[in-house]
Amino acid sequence: MKTEVTAIFDIGKTNKKFFLFDGDYQELYREYVRFELIEDEDGHATEDLKSLEVWLKEVFDRILNAKAYTITAINFSTYGASFVHLDENGEILTPLYNYTKPLDDTLIASFYTKYGPETEFSTQTGSSNSGMLNSGMQLYWLKHTRPEVFKKIAHSLHLPQYISYLFTGIPISEYTSIGCHTALWDYRKKDYHECVYKENIHRIFPPIVSTETSINMNYNGKRIKIGVGIHDSSAALLPYVRSVKAKFILVSTGTWSVALNPFTEKALTEDDMEKSCINYMGINGKAVKANRMFLGNEYSLQVAELSKKYNVPNDFHKTISFNYEVFYEIIKDFEYAFRWISITDKNMPDETRFKYDRFEHAYHQLMIELVLLQVESIKIAAGDDHIEKLFIDGGFSDNDVYIKLVSHYLRNMELRTTDSSLGSALGAAIAISDTDLNSKFLKKNYSLKKHVPIILNH
């Protein structure tokens, strides 16, 4: 008897993953692959789209014919801020430009001269000025620097929708990709921003459909429900939204630490934008207020410096657990000690000052300072909303010092951590299912753990 499964392609910048989930969202199968980057016409590193396409089809056709499984549905989660441009024959016109590709400052300035002021535009679109990371700017750049290419575009598809198109042949647009810091969507009007219409970019966008849309197709002789794709950050948020009834903040940690508030009812203000807030978009087209920091990146840089300074192995920091005595010793005469490398903060000194002779003490000092920034980020994301639940997933969720400090400084919130290495893949599976999730879902699928604040007894 074959097991009925949902297949998910979860395409990250580094790892390309394929999963099979059963009806209870239990993982039955996975495989990973990585591809070497290629160069675009300007010599900038970018995704090898052709190799990715070959792998997608090879994996899917192989599993489709596997004796153990019957694929009933497939969906796609990928990173955002990336467009595939197709001509009227469905041929790809350009490389998949990397969102790290630099844009000319003069071009950006010309955009804000037309559609600014910058702060006003940013609050309307929930998008800070981030170059190619605003996928709308990629189209503006193409139109004004490569007009002969732009004229040939019949459809521009964000990457999740392009991968869906590979399987369906149907070009569509979808909310979570459009609304994620793209500089395309006006959150107040709930429509594309006027710049999209004035630049005549709207003509290359297919109709918008709900993220939960699926297309029933006969694929190689098998009836399969094919999803329209979803932006990975919105996908990672979805299992929480579907299974937790109370308001919450989700902090997704990794290279970036992103505090997500899907319950905000207020548009972003200029003050929010100055504090690094942007909008993601939920599957219902509603704004998700987000505050992001380069916290994981800064942690890696500082830990490397500390390891050299104290002559310990590079992964020694992973062995450190929270030590109450060390914590109390630091906070009783607390002073900021770290000058940040990749972030800025008003409290940081002109240079890093090590005043401890042990790695463990310096590490606790580092974590206190980083967590104070994290706590501020969570408060900014919460804004005026009264939110008592806090979830943390990703890299820092199993860092004992980080978790104990967050629970200490936010003792008015119920803190739970989750192991969501499957987060965006599971979200993509949930997006095309009709299943209601209950409150036990996170405990069953995400190794949910509750944390109690440390008790101060000094």
JOZI-V387559 format. One record per backbone hydrogen bond with DSSP energy under -1.0 kcal/mol. CO is the residue of the C=O (numbers start at 1). NH is the residue of the N-H. If there is no record, write none. Layout:
co->CO nh->NH
co->CO nh->NH
This chain:
co->3 nh->70
co->5 nh->72
co->5 nh->73
co->6 nh->21
co->7 nh->75
co->8 nh->19
co->9 nh->77
co->10 nh->17
co->11 nh->79
co->15 nh->12
co->16 nh->33
co->17 nh->10
co->18 nh->31
co->19 nh->8
co->20 nh->28
co->20 nh->29
co->21 nh->6
co->22 nh->25
co->26 nh->22
co->29 nh->20
co->31 nh->18
co->33 nh->16
co->38 nh->46
co->40 nh->43
co->44 nh->40
co->46 nh->38
co->47 nh->49
co->48 nh->52
co->49 nh->53
co->50 nh->54
co->51 nh->55
co->52 nh->56
co->53 nh->57
co->54 nh->58
co->55 nh->59
co->56 nh->60
co->57 nh->61
co->58 nh->62
co->59 nh->63
co->60 nh->64
co->61 nh->65
co->63 nh->66
co->68 nh->3
co->70 nh->5
co->72 nh->225
co->73 nh->7
co->74 nh->227
co->75 nh->9
co->76 nh->230
co->77 nh->11
co->78 nh->232
co->82 nh->159
co->84 nh->157
co->85 nh->93
co->86 nh->154
co->86 nh->155
co->87 nh->90
co->91 nh->87
co->95 nh->97
co->98 nh->101
co->104 nh->108
co->105 nh->109
co->106 nh->110
co->107 nh->111
co->108 nh->112
co->109 nh->113
co->110 nh->114
co->111 nh->115
co->112 nh->116
co->117 nh->121
co->118 nh->122
co->119 nh->123
co->120 nh->124
co->121 nh->125
co->122 nh->126
co->122 nh->127
co->124 nh->187
co->126 nh->279
co->128 nh->130
co->130 nh->133
co->131 nh->134
co->134 nh->137
co->135 nh->139
co->136 nh->140
co->137 nh->141
co->138 nh->142
co->139 nh->143
co->140 nh->144
co->141 nh->145
co->142 nh->146
co->146 nh->149
co->146 nh->150
co->147 nh->151
co->149 nh->152
co->150 nh->153
co->155 nh->86
co->157 nh->84
co->158 nh->162
co->159 nh->163
co->160 nh->164
co->161 nh->165
co->162 nh->166
co->164 nh->167
co->164 nh->168
co->165 nh->169
co->173 nh->209
co->174 nh->178
co->175 nh->179
co->179 nh->181
co->182 nh->136
co->184 nh->193
co->186 nh->190
co->186 nh->191
co->191 nh->186
co->193 nh->196
co->194 nh->198
co->195 nh->199
co->196 nh->201
co->196 nh->202
co->197 nh->200
co->201 nh->204
co->202 nh->205
co->204 nh->156
co->207 nh->173
co->210 nh->213
co->215 nh->226
co->217 nh->224
co->219 nh->222
co->222 nh->219
co->224 nh->217
co->225 nh->74
co->226 nh->215
co->230 nh->78
co->231 nh->235
co->232 nh->236
co->233 nh->237
co->234 nh->238
co->237 nh->241
co->238 nh->242
co->239 nh->243
co->240 nh->244
co->249 nh->391
co->250 nh->260
co->251 nh->393
co->252 nh->258
co->253 nh->395
co->255 nh->297
co->257 nh->293
co->258 nh->252
co->259 nh->291
co->260 nh->250
co->261 nh->289
co->269 nh->273
co->270 nh->274
co->271 nh->275
co->272 nh->277
co->273 nh->276
co->276 nh->292
co->278 nh->290
co->279 nh->181
co->280 nh->288
co->282 nh->285
co->286 nh->282
co->288 nh->280
co->289 nh->261
co->290 nh->278
co->291 nh->259
co->293 nh->257
co->293 nh->295
co->294 nh->298
co->295 nh->299
co->296 nh->300
co->297 nh->301
co->298 nh->302
co->299 nh->303
co->300 nh->304
co->301 nh->305
co->302 nh->306
co->303 nh->307
co->304 nh->308
co->305 nh->309
co->306 nh->310
co->307 nh->312
co->313 nh->316
co->315 nh->318
co->316 nh->319
co->317 nh->320
co->323 nh->327
co->324 nh->328
co->325 nh->329
co->326 nh->330
co->327 nh->331
co->328 nh->332
co->331 nh->334
co->337 nh->353
co->345 nh->348
co->358 nh->362
co->359 nh->363
co->360 nh->364
co->361 nh->365
co->362 nh->366
co->363 nh->367
co->364 nh->368
co->365 nh->369
co->366 nh->370
co->367 nh->371
co->368 nh->372
co->369 nh->373
co->370 nh->374
co->371 nh->375
co->372 nh->376
co->373 nh->377
co->374 nh->378
co->375 nh->379
co->376 nh->380
co->377 nh->381
co->378 nh->382
co->379 nh->383
co->382 nh->385
co->385 nh->387
co->388 nh->414
co->389 nh->249
co->390 nh->416
co->391 nh->251
co->392 nh->418
co->393 nh->253
co->394 nh->397
co->396 nh->399
co->399 nh->403
co->400 nh->404
co->401 nh->405
co->402 nh->406
co->403 nh->407
co->404 nh->408
co->405 nh->409
co->406 nh->410
co->410 nh->413
co->414 nh->390
co->415 nh->451
co->416 nh->392
co->417 nh->449
co->420 nh->423
co->422 nh->426
co->423 nh->427
co->424 nh->428
co->425 nh->429
co->426 nh->430
co->427 nh->431
co->430 nh->433
co->438 nh->441
co->440 nh->444
co->441 nh->445
co->442 nh->446
co->446 nh->419
co->449 nh->417
